[in-house]
Amino acid sequence: MSDLHVIIAQGGLGGLALAQGLQQAGISVAVHEKDPGPDFRNQGYRVRINPDGITALKALLAPQAFEVFAATAGTPGARMDSFDHRLSLLHAQELPVVEDLPGGGHLAVNRRTLRQILLAGVEKSVHYGSALTRYETHRSDTVTAFFADGTSATGDVLIGADGVNSATRRQRLPEAQVVGAGLRLLYGKVPLTGDAARELVPSELLGLWTTVIGPQWRFLGLAPVQYREPQHEVTARLAPEIKLSNDSDYLACVFGARREQLPCADDQLFAMNGAELQAMTLSLLEGWHPRLAEIVSHQDPASIFPVSVRTSVPVTAWETNAVTLLGDAIHAMSPAIGVGANTALRDARVLTSSLVEAAAGRPLTDALRAYEDEMRDYGFDAVRESAERGHRLVGQDRLPEPQLPPTGNAHQQN
Ligand SMILES: Cc1cc2nc3c(=O)[nH]c(=O)nc-3n(C[C@H](O)[C@H](O)[C@H](O)COP(=O)(O)OP(=O)(O)OC[C@H]3O[C@@H](n4cnc5c(N)ncnc54)[C@H](O)[C@@H]3O)c2cc1C
């Protein structure tokens, strides 16, 4: 084990992937997660994992855990077609297949399953109920993180992987903004178990992701998660030490609209229960192909929740110190190209390599700067591409101009 000690603020997808990579490399790591436990929130929506995400997980997970990930993922193929609201094909698209990756590089997972795989083997390093509130950097090149429960932890590096509302980012890069994108999503799941449920969704709507675009930029996104083997059989066969909750086939069924298209304000929207959100979606699908309303009417009301889409605004380079950022904490993006989680996983891979070099003697600041330079390029490219596609397809607000840091201090250090 090297002398380096890494503190990660969060236990979501990016931070846990990083913890896995560091632990595999023999680097000491502690994860501080604000939730009181691993199952505190509904952790289970469908996430598409693309070649970047798969490559990252292959590099970071132990081989059996990677096999469990690949065997518990759906393989929906590479079709991403768009239809109009009468179900006439608007645009057929087939993404390139990467032969040597599982599912040709296109997998669909339940976020809860992926999170359980990412937790396996690092559980002892995760502290729950530990919300970062602030940090202090020291002359000795160490950093102390302070938590809401009154505790603190000191290490050589602090990684803020604490999601879109990152407390780490607020202190580290106060000029970095996260703004609303003008869109609301009503996310739900349609069970796909039993013949009747399977017959509900025609095969042309069961690609990797299908977008149905209606009038006034309203849209419906459809994406299946279909398993090839029950989770407990996969783990019994490959890695009995990994404990997964069972899950059944489902279709992610997401209605989206500009906020002014919804008949209520946000405070009402976020107070509604699943049945109310479903009824509102159905009322907004009037005049659409009856099969689409039928699919929405089969959503499990308990699975429906609203999302206010937000995006980061890219910022220019900052001066590197012992505190850096990863995933949504620095490059939150709209879901228009479906790569937020994949980019967080890629960050975890790139940052693990940098920290492994630091553990082997490369100056830590050099190693972190190399990570930040690379991450800013692909991370903010993804933010811009998501905003551009979201604007063109469903009326997402354009990105505002970035705010400049305070005059004369382009490299503010915190
Ligand atoms: C409905 C939906 C569908 C999506 N589908 C896709 C998809 O198909 N493909 C894709 O690539 N992306 C998708 N995304 C985006 C993706 O989920 C996020 O980009 C990804 O989870 C970001 O990972 P992260 O590790 O940065 O943050 P998160 O996974 O959000 O984790 C943040 C964690 O930090 C914790 N935390 C917050 N504050 C603190 C604090 N102060 N101290 C300690 N811990 C804290 C939180 O409890 C949470 O566990 C989707 C998002 C949504 C909402």
The ligand as a MOL file (V3000), in Angstrom:
LIG
                    3D

  0  0  0     0  0            999 V3000
M  V30 BEGIN CTAB
M  V30 COUNTS 53 58 0 0 0
M  V30 BEGIN ATOM
M  V30 1 C -33.4650 9.7380 -14.7200 0
M  V30 2 C -32.0170 9.8180 -15.1130 0
M  V30 3 C -31.5200 9.0190 -16.1530 0
M  V30 4 C -30.1750 9.0780 -16.5140 0
M  V30 5 N -29.7190 8.2780 -17.5470 0
M  V30 6 C -28.4120 8.2940 -17.8930 0
M  V30 7 C -27.9110 7.4350 -18.9260 0
M  V30 8 O -28.6700 6.6520 -19.5320 0
M  V30 9 N -26.5830 7.4720 -19.2150 0
M  V30 10 C -25.7410 8.3250 -18.5760 0
M  V30 11 O -24.5180 8.3030 -18.8750 0
M  V30 12 N -26.1730 9.1540 -17.5970 0
M  V30 13 C -27.4780 9.1630 -17.2420 0
M  V30 14 N -27.9280 9.9970 -16.2380 0
M  V30 15 C -26.9910 10.9210 -15.5620 0
M  V30 16 C -26.2200 10.1740 -14.4740 0
M  V30 17 O -27.0780 9.5070 -13.5800 0
M  V30 18 C -25.3260 11.1340 -13.6940 0
M  V30 19 O -24.5690 11.8940 -14.6050 0
M  V30 20 C -24.3550 10.3290 -12.8140 0
M  V30 21 O -25.0610 9.6120 -11.8260 0
M  V30 22 C -23.3180 11.2440 -12.1740 0
M  V30 23 O -22.5340 10.4900 -11.2940 0
M  V30 24 P -21.8040 11.1870 -10.0710 0
M  V30 25 O -21.0230 10.1060 -9.4270 0
M  V30 26 O -21.0940 12.3960 -10.5400 0
M  V30 27 O -22.9640 11.7200 -9.1490 0
M  V30 28 P -24.1600 10.9360 -8.4670 0
M  V30 29 O -24.2820 9.5510 -8.9850 0
M  V30 30 O -25.3360 11.8600 -8.5200 0
M  V30 31 O -23.7000 10.8110 -6.9820 0
M  V30 32 C -23.6310 11.9180 -6.1150 0
M  V30 33 C -23.6000 11.3430 -4.7200 0
M  V30 34 O -23.0870 12.3340 -3.8410 0
M  V30 35 C -23.8340 12.2990 -2.6460 0
M  V30 36 N -23.6520 13.6310 -2.0440 0
M  V30 37 C -24.2750 14.7740 -2.4240 0
M  V30 38 N -23.8360 15.8150 -1.6530 0
M  V30 39 C -22.9150 15.2980 -0.7880 0
M  V30 40 C -22.0640 15.8580 0.2440 0
M  V30 41 N -22.1020 17.1760 0.5750 0
M  V30 42 N -21.2040 15.0380 0.9200 0
M  V30 43 C -21.1550 13.7190 0.6190 0
M  V30 44 N -21.9220 13.1240 -0.3440 0
M  V30 45 C -22.7910 13.9080 -1.0410 0
M  V30 46 C -25.2440 11.9260 -3.1030 0
M  V30 47 O -26.0020 11.3820 -2.0280 0
M  V30 48 C -24.9400 10.8800 -4.1940 0
M  V30 49 O -24.7970 9.5800 -3.6680 0
M  V30 50 C -29.2960 9.9660 -15.8530 0
M  V30 51 C -29.7820 10.7720 -14.8100 0
M  V30 52 C -31.1240 10.7040 -14.4420 0
M  V30 53 C -31.6140 11.5770 -13.3020 0
M  V30 END ATOM
M  V30 BEGIN BOND
M  V30 1 1 1 2
M  V30 2 1 2 3
M  V30 3 2 2 52
M  V30 4 2 3 4
M  V30 5 1 4 5
M  V30 6 1 4 50
M  V30 7 2 5 6
M  V30 8 1 6 7
M  V30 9 1 6 13
M  V30 10 2 7 8
M  V30 11 1 7 9
M  V30 12 1 9 10
M  V30 13 2 10 11
M  V30 14 1 10 12
M  V30 15 2 12 13
M  V30 16 1 13 14
M  V30 17 1 14 15
M  V30 18 1 14 50
M  V30 19 1 15 16
M  V30 20 1 16 17
M  V30 21 1 16 18
M  V30 22 1 18 19
M  V30 23 1 18 20
M  V30 24 1 20 21
M  V30 25 1 20 22
M  V30 26 1 22 23
M  V30 27 1 23 24
M  V30 28 2 24 25
M  V30 29 1 24 26
M  V30 30 1 24 27
M  V30 31 1 27 28
M  V30 32 2 28 29
M  V30 33 1 28 30
M  V30 34 1 28 31
M  V30 35 1 31 32
M  V30 36 1 32 33
M  V30 37 1 33 34
M  V30 38 1 33 48
M  V30 39 1 34 35
M  V30 40 1 35 36
M  V30 41 1 35 46
M  V30 42 1 36 37
M  V30 43 1 36 45
M  V30 44 2 37 38
M  V30 45 1 38 39
M  V30 46 1 39 40
M  V30 47 2 39 45
M  V30 48 1 40 41
M  V30 49 2 40 42
M  V30 50 1 42 43
M  V30 51 2 43 44
M  V30 52 1 44 45
M  V30 53 1 46 47
M  V30 54 1 46 48
M  V30 55 1 48 49
M  V30 56 2 50 51
M  V30 57 1 51 52
M  V30 58 1 52 53
M  V30 END BOND
M  V30 END CTAB
M  END
